Amino acid sequence: MSDASQPLVPPASDVVLTAFRHQLSAEGLSPHTRSAYVSDAAALAQWAAPRALTELLPEDLAAYLASPAVMAKSPRSVARLQSALRHCWRGLLARGQALQDPTVGLDAPRIGRPLPKDLSEADVEALLAVPDVALPLGLRDKAMLELLYACGLRVSELVGLPLAALNLRGGYLRVTGKGRKERLVPLGETAADWLTRYLAEARPQLLAGRGETALFLSRRGEAMTRENFWHLIKRHALQAGISAPVSPHTLRHAFATHLLNHGADLRVIQLLLGHSDLSTTQIYTHVARQRLQSLHAEHHPRG
C-alpha cells in the first residue's frame, strides 16, 4: 500500500483498498472520513489475511465483528466500521469484483445520541475576547473564532475556506460542506468587520509574498490545519477560564443553540448548518428546552 500508516494486507486486498480510496473521493466524503473508512477496511483485510476481501462471506464479517479487537471499540466506532464496510462492498459490487454483499443483515450497534456540550453566551463572549488583536496571529484567531460562531461552520469548512469564498460586499460566505454541497451563510456585521481588519492588517504579514489562496494562514504563510485550530481554541478557552471542554464543534453547537434560544426557525438553522436531514438539527430543540427549564426553575416564583 502507498500509505505507510495502514496495516500490511494481501496484494489482492491492496488493489481493493486503492479502488476504495478513489471511490470515497468520488463520493465527496471528507478527507477525515475517507482516511477512517480506508483504515477500517484495511484492518479487516489484515485480520482476514491471507484471504482477500473479495472472498469474505457474511459469517466472516460476523466473526470479525465478534473479535476482541472490534468488541473493545465503542458503539460509535463499530457503527463507523460497519458504514465503511458497506461503502466498500457497494463499490466492489459496482465494479463487478464481488457477487454478494456480506454486510447485508449486520446488526447496527445501539448508539445513544449525546446532547451537544452547552456553552453559554457569556462563555462565548469571554472566549472571543481572548486573542490579542494587536498581533497578526491574534487578529487571525479573533477573525476565525468570530466567523466560526457567526456562521456555525464545521472546523474542516473553516480551515478549508479559500479567499474567494468570502464576499464582504454581499455579506455572505460560500461554504462547501459534506458531499461537496455548497451553501450560502450570512456573515453578520461583527464577523465581517473582523474579517475586513484581518485581511487588511494580518493576512498580508502572514502571507509574506507567497501565493497561498487559503483565507486563514498559519505563521508560516500556509493554510491553517484542523490540528492547529484545535490547539488554538483549546488554548484560548483555557485563558478565558472556561471549565467545560471546548472544541471547534462546541462553537458550532453554540451557534445553533443560541439562534434557537433567540427565536430562529429550526429549518433556517438546518440550512445554515448544512444538515441534509432536519432530524439531525432537531437535537438542538432538546438543548434549548433544557435551558428554558433551567431559567424557569431559577426565575419563576413557583419554579
C-alpha positions as CSV (number, residue, x, y, z in Angstrom):
1,M,0.0,0.0,0.0
2,S,1.1,3.5,-0.6
3,D,0.0,4.8,2.8
4,A,2.6,3.5,5.3
5,S,0.3,4.2,8.2
6,Q,-2.1,1.4,7.0
7,P,-1.5,-2.2,8.1
8,L,0.0,-4.7,5.7
9,V,-2.6,-6.6,3.6
10,P,-2.6,-9.2,0.9
11,P,-1.9,-7.8,-2.7
12,A,-5.5,-8.6,-3.9
13,S,-6.9,-6.6,-0.9
14,D,-4.4,-3.9,-1.5
15,V,-6.0,-3.4,-5.0
16,V,-9.4,-3.3,-3.5
17,L,-8.3,-0.6,-0.9
18,T,-6.7,1.5,-3.6
19,A,-10.0,1.4,-5.6
20,F,-11.9,2.1,-2.3
21,R,-9.9,5.3,-1.8
22,H,-10.8,6.6,-5.3
23,Q,-14.4,5.6,-4.7
24,L,-14.7,7.6,-1.4
25,S,-13.0,10.6,-3.1
26,A,-15.5,10.5,-5.9
27,E,-18.4,10.2,-3.4
28,G,-17.3,13.6,-2.0
29,L,-16.6,12.4,1.6
30,S,-14.2,14.5,3.7
31,P,-10.5,13.6,3.9
32,H,-11.0,12.6,7.6
33,T,-13.9,10.2,6.8
34,R,-12.0,8.8,3.8
35,S,-9.0,8.1,5.9
36,A,-11.1,6.5,8.7
37,Y,-13.0,4.3,6.3
38,V,-9.9,3.0,4.5
39,S,-8.3,2.3,7.8
40,D,-11.3,0.3,8.9
41,A,-11.3,-1.7,5.6
42,A,-7.5,-2.3,5.9
43,A,-7.8,-3.6,9.4
44,L,-10.4,-6.1,8.2
45,A,-8.1,-7.1,5.3
46,Q,-5.2,-7.7,7.7
47,W,-7.4,-9.8,10.0
48,A,-8.7,-11.9,7.1
49,A,-5.2,-12.5,5.5
50,P,-4.2,-14.5,3.6
51,R,-7.8,-14.4,2.1
52,A,-8.7,-11.3,0.1
53,L,-11.6,-9.0,1.0
54,T,-13.5,-10.2,-2.1
55,E,-13.5,-13.7,-0.7
56,L,-15.2,-12.9,2.6
57,L,-18.7,-14.2,3.4
58,P,-21.3,-12.9,5.9
59,E,-20.1,-15.3,8.5
60,D,-16.6,-13.9,8.2
61,L,-17.8,-10.4,8.8
62,A,-19.8,-11.6,11.8
63,A,-16.7,-13.3,13.2
64,Y,-14.6,-10.2,12.7
65,L,-17.2,-8.0,14.5
66,A,-17.2,-10.5,17.4
67,S,-13.4,-10.5,17.6
68,P,-11.7,-9.0,20.7
69,A,-10.3,-6.0,18.8
70,V,-13.7,-4.9,17.5
71,M,-15.6,-5.8,20.7
72,A,-13.2,-3.4,22.5
73,K,-14.4,-0.5,20.4
74,S,-17.1,1.9,21.3
75,P,-20.6,1.5,19.7
76,R,-19.9,4.7,17.7
77,S,-16.6,3.3,16.3
78,V,-18.3,0.0,15.5
79,A,-21.1,1.9,13.7
80,R,-18.5,3.8,11.7
81,L,-16.7,0.5,10.9
82,Q,-20.0,-1.0,9.6
83,S,-20.6,2.1,7.5
84,A,-17.1,1.8,6.0
85,L,-17.6,-1.9,5.1
86,R,-21.0,-1.1,3.5
87,H,-19.3,1.6,1.4
88,C,-16.5,-0.8,0.5
89,W,-18.8,-3.6,-0.7
90,R,-21.1,-1.2,-2.6
91,G,-18.0,-0.3,-4.6
92,L,-17.0,-3.9,-5.1
93,L,-20.4,-4.8,-6.4
94,A,-20.5,-1.8,-8.7
95,R,-17.1,-2.8,-10.1
96,G,-18.0,-6.4,-10.5
97,Q,-15.4,-7.5,-8.0
98,A,-18.0,-9.2,-5.7
99,L,-21.1,-11.3,-6.3
100,Q,-22.7,-10.7,-2.9
101,D,-22.8,-8.2,-0.2
102,P,-21.8,-9.8,3.2
103,T,-22.7,-6.6,5.0
104,V,-26.4,-7.1,4.5
105,G,-28.1,-8.0,7.7
106,L,-25.4,-6.7,10.0
107,D,-26.9,-5.6,13.3
108,A,-26.1,-1.9,14.0
109,P,-24.9,-1.1,17.5
110,R,-27.1,1.0,19.7
111,I,-25.7,4.5,20.0
112,G,-27.1,6.9,22.5
113,R,-27.3,10.3,20.9
114,P,-25.4,12.7,23.2
115,L,-26.6,16.2,23.6
116,P,-24.1,18.9,22.4
117,K,-21.9,20.5,25.1
118,D,-23.6,23.6,26.3
119,L,-21.6,26.9,26.0
120,S,-23.3,30.0,27.4
121,E,-23.4,33.3,25.6
122,A,-21.2,34.7,28.3
123,D,-18.7,31.9,27.8
124,V,-18.6,32.6,24.1
125,E,-18.1,36.3,24.7
126,A,-15.2,35.5,27.1
127,L,-13.6,33.2,24.5
128,L,-13.9,35.7,21.7
129,A,-12.2,38.4,23.9
130,V,-9.1,36.4,24.5
131,P,-7.0,36.8,21.3
132,D,-4.5,39.7,21.3
133,V,-5.7,41.6,18.2
134,A,-2.6,43.8,18.2
135,L,-0.6,40.8,16.9
136,P,-1.1,39.3,13.4
137,L,-1.7,35.8,14.8
138,G,-4.1,37.2,17.5
139,L,-6.1,39.1,14.8
140,R,-6.3,35.9,12.7
141,D,-7.5,33.9,15.7
142,K,-10.1,36.6,16.5
143,A,-11.4,36.6,12.9
144,M,-11.5,32.8,12.9
145,L,-13.4,32.5,16.2
146,E,-15.8,35.3,15.2
147,L,-16.5,33.6,11.9
148,L,-16.9,30.2,13.4
149,Y,-19.5,31.4,15.9
150,A,-21.2,33.7,13.4
151,C,-21.7,31.0,10.7
152,G,-21.8,27.7,12.6
153,L,-19.1,26.2,10.4
154,R,-17.5,22.8,10.8
155,V,-13.8,23.0,11.5
156,S,-13.0,21.4,8.1
157,E,-15.1,24.0,6.4
158,L,-13.4,26.8,8.3
159,V,-9.8,25.9,7.6
160,G,-10.7,24.9,4.1
161,L,-12.1,28.3,3.1
162,P,-10.5,29.8,0.1
163,L,-10.2,33.6,-0.1
164,A,-12.7,33.5,-3.0
165,A,-15.4,32.1,-0.7
166,L,-15.7,35.4,1.1
167,N,-18.0,38.1,-0.2
168,L,-17.7,41.0,2.2
169,R,-19.7,43.4,-0.1
170,G,-22.6,41.0,-0.2
171,G,-22.1,40.0,3.5
172,Y,-22.1,36.2,3.0
173,L,-19.8,33.2,2.8
174,R,-19.9,30.4,0.2
175,V,-19.3,27.2,2.2
176,T,-18.5,23.8,0.7
177,G,-19.8,21.2,3.2
178,K,-20.2,17.4,3.3
179,G,-20.7,15.7,0.0
180,R,-19.3,18.9,-1.7
181,K,-22.6,20.6,-1.2
182,E,-22.5,24.4,-1.3
183,R,-24.5,26.7,0.9
184,L,-24.5,30.5,1.4
185,V,-24.2,31.7,5.0
186,P,-24.7,35.3,6.1
187,L,-21.6,36.7,7.9
188,G,-23.1,39.2,10.3
189,E,-21.6,42.7,10.9
190,T,-19.2,41.8,13.7
191,A,-17.6,38.9,11.9
192,A,-17.4,40.9,8.7
193,D,-15.7,43.8,10.5
194,W,-13.1,41.5,12.0
195,L,-12.5,39.7,8.7
196,T,-12.0,43.1,7.0
197,R,-9.4,44.0,9.5
198,Y,-7.7,40.6,9.3
199,L,-7.5,40.9,5.5
200,A,-6.1,44.4,5.7
201,E,-3.6,44.1,8.6
202,A,-2.8,40.4,9.4
203,R,-3.1,38.3,6.3
204,P,-0.6,40.3,4.2
205,Q,2.0,39.9,7.0
206,L,1.4,36.1,7.3
207,L,1.4,35.7,3.6
208,A,4.8,37.3,3.2
209,G,4.6,37.4,-0.6
210,R,3.5,33.8,-1.1
211,G,0.7,32.8,-3.4
212,E,-1.4,30.9,-0.9
213,T,-5.1,31.2,-1.7
214,A,-6.5,29.9,1.7
215,L,-8.4,32.5,3.7
216,F,-6.7,31.7,7.0
217,L,-3.0,31.3,7.2
218,S,-0.5,29.8,9.7
219,R,2.5,31.6,10.9
220,R,4.4,30.1,8.0
221,G,2.0,31.6,5.5
222,E,0.4,28.2,4.7
223,A,-3.2,27.1,5.0
224,M,-4.3,26.5,8.6
225,T,-4.9,22.9,9.5
226,R,-7.6,21.3,11.7
227,E,-5.0,20.4,14.3
228,N,-3.6,23.9,14.5
229,F,-7.1,25.3,15.1
230,W,-8.0,22.7,17.7
231,H,-4.9,23.6,19.7
232,L,-5.5,27.4,19.5
233,I,-9.2,27.2,20.5
234,K,-8.3,25.0,23.5
235,R,-5.6,27.4,24.5
236,H,-7.9,30.4,24.2
237,A,-10.6,28.6,26.2
238,L,-8.2,27.9,29.0
239,Q,-7.2,31.6,29.1
240,A,-10.9,32.6,29.1
241,G,-11.4,30.5,32.2
242,I,-14.0,28.2,30.6
243,S,-14.1,24.9,32.6
244,A,-16.2,23.0,30.1
245,P,-14.4,21.2,27.3
246,V,-14.3,23.4,24.3
247,S,-13.7,22.4,20.7
248,P,-14.5,23.9,17.3
249,H,-17.6,21.9,17.3
250,T,-18.6,23.4,20.6
251,L,-18.9,26.8,18.9
252,R,-20.9,25.3,16.1
253,H,-23.3,23.9,18.7
254,A,-23.4,27.3,20.5
255,F,-24.3,29.0,17.2
256,A,-27.3,26.7,16.7
257,T,-28.5,26.7,20.3
258,H,-28.2,30.5,20.7
259,L,-30.1,31.1,17.5
260,L,-32.8,28.8,18.6
261,N,-33.0,30.4,22.1
262,H,-33.5,33.7,20.3
263,G,-36.4,32.5,18.2
264,A,-34.8,31.3,15.0
265,D,-36.8,28.7,13.0
266,L,-35.4,25.2,13.1
267,R,-35.4,24.8,9.3
268,V,-33.4,28.0,8.9
269,I,-30.8,26.6,11.3
270,Q,-30.8,23.4,9.3
271,L,-29.9,25.4,6.2
272,L,-27.2,27.4,7.9
273,L,-25.6,24.3,9.4
274,G,-25.7,22.4,6.1
275,H,-27.7,19.5,7.6
276,S,-29.3,17.3,4.9
277,D,-31.8,15.9,7.4
278,L,-33.9,18.0,9.7
279,S,-33.8,15.2,12.3
280,T,-30.1,16.0,12.8
281,T,-30.9,19.6,13.6
282,Q,-33.7,18.7,16.0
283,I,-31.3,17.7,18.7
284,Y,-30.9,21.4,19.4
285,T,-34.5,21.6,20.5
286,H,-33.6,19.4,23.5
287,V,-30.7,21.7,24.4
288,A,-32.9,24.8,24.2
289,R,-35.7,23.0,26.2
290,Q,-33.2,22.2,29.0
291,R,-32.1,25.9,29.0
292,L,-35.7,27.1,29.2
293,Q,-36.5,24.7,32.1
294,S,-33.4,25.9,33.9
295,L,-34.4,29.5,33.5
296,H,-38.0,28.7,34.6
297,A,-36.8,27.0,37.7
298,E,-34.4,29.9,38.6
299,H,-36.7,32.8,38.0
300,H,-40.3,31.7,38.3
301,P,-41.8,32.2,41.8
302,R,-43.1,28.6,41.7
303,G,-40.3,27.1,39.7
